[in-house]
Amino acid sequence: MKTLYLMRHPQKQIAKQNQDDFDIKLSPEGIEEANKIAEGLHSLEIKPDLIVASPANRTRQTAEIVSKILEYDKNIMYNEVLFQAYVNELIETISYTFDTVNEMFLIGHNPSLTALTITLDVYREEIKPGEVLKIEFETNSWIDIDKENAKFIWIEKPDYNNFLKI
């Protein structure tokens, strides 16, 4: 069994004139949301073997908050492919993960995260800022993940800090 948590970064600041999208940080509300979400995940005793994030400022901030609250004591893996990724690049990044990793927490951006959940046929709505999905794969190897062995477990929505189990 492999478990994937997908998180879209929370609310970002409004871009300043001529500011590169990569450099936009979380808004104060986004920082608060990231902390609340991470506390909710901590209460579920989530202990990822690996946290992977886009190196963009807002996802980096999110990963740092999540890793601290989840008491993750390893290095966060920042992967440039995750910024403005196509769905096949996300799948490749996940598939090439060592099989010693059983629980991966991936922090990224839309539209690629939503495209991934649609491709895996686990969730068909837009993933909104701050939302976290838990997906389980009935396989022992990340290289074998696909929609045939993917199962949606729950989604956490930051507005409610509520885990919906389906």
TABEL-V126764 format. One record per pair of residues at least 24 apart in sequence whose C-alpha atoms are under 7 Angstrom apart, sorted by the first residue. I is the first residue (numbers start at 1). J is the second residue. D is the distance in whole Angstrom. If there is no record, write none. Layout:
I	J	D
I	J	D
//
This chain:
1	136	7
1	137	6
1	138	5
1	139	5
1	140	5
2	102	5
2	103	6
2	136	6
2	137	5
2	138	7
2	139	6
2	140	6
3	102	6
3	103	5
3	104	6
3	135	6
3	136	4
3	137	6
4	103	6
4	104	5
4	105	6
4	134	6
4	135	5
4	136	6
5	104	6
5	105	5
5	106	6
5	132	7
5	133	5
5	134	5
5	135	6
6	105	6
6	106	5
6	107	6
6	132	5
6	133	5
6	134	7
7	106	6
7	107	5
7	108	6
7	130	6
7	131	6
7	132	4
7	133	7
8	107	6
8	108	5
8	109	5
8	127	7
8	128	7
8	129	5
8	130	5
8	131	6
8	132	7
9	58	7
9	59	6
9	62	6
9	107	7
9	108	6
9	109	7
9	129	6
9	130	5
10	34	6
10	129	4
10	130	4
11	129	6
11	130	7
12	58	7
22	56	5
22	57	6
23	56	6
23	57	5
24	57	6
24	58	6
25	57	5
25	58	4
26	58	5
33	130	7
33	158	6
34	62	6
34	65	7
34	130	7
35	65	6
37	158	6
37	161	7
38	66	5
38	69	6
38	70	7
39	69	6
40	161	7
42	69	7
42	70	5
46	70	7
48	103	5
48	104	5
48	105	6
49	101	5
49	102	7
49	103	5
49	104	6
50	101	7
50	103	7
50	104	5
50	105	6
51	76	5
51	77	6
51	104	6
51	105	5
51	106	6
52	76	6
52	77	5
52	78	6
52	79	7
52	105	6
52	106	5
52	107	6
53	77	6
53	78	5
53	79	6
53	82	7
53	106	6
53	107	5
53	108	6
54	78	6
54	79	5
54	80	6
54	82	5
54	83	5
54	107	7
54	108	6
55	79	6
55	80	6
56	83	7
59	107	6
59	108	6
63	107	7
82	108	6
83	109	7
85	112	6
86	112	6
87	112	5
87	115	6
87	116	6
94	142	7
95	142	5
95	143	4
96	142	7
96	143	6
97	142	6
99	141	5
99	142	6
120	146	6
120	147	4
120	150	7
121	147	6
122	150	7
122	151	6
122	152	5
123	152	7
130	157	7
130	158	6
131	155	7
131	156	6
131	157	5
131	158	6
132	156	5
132	157	7
//
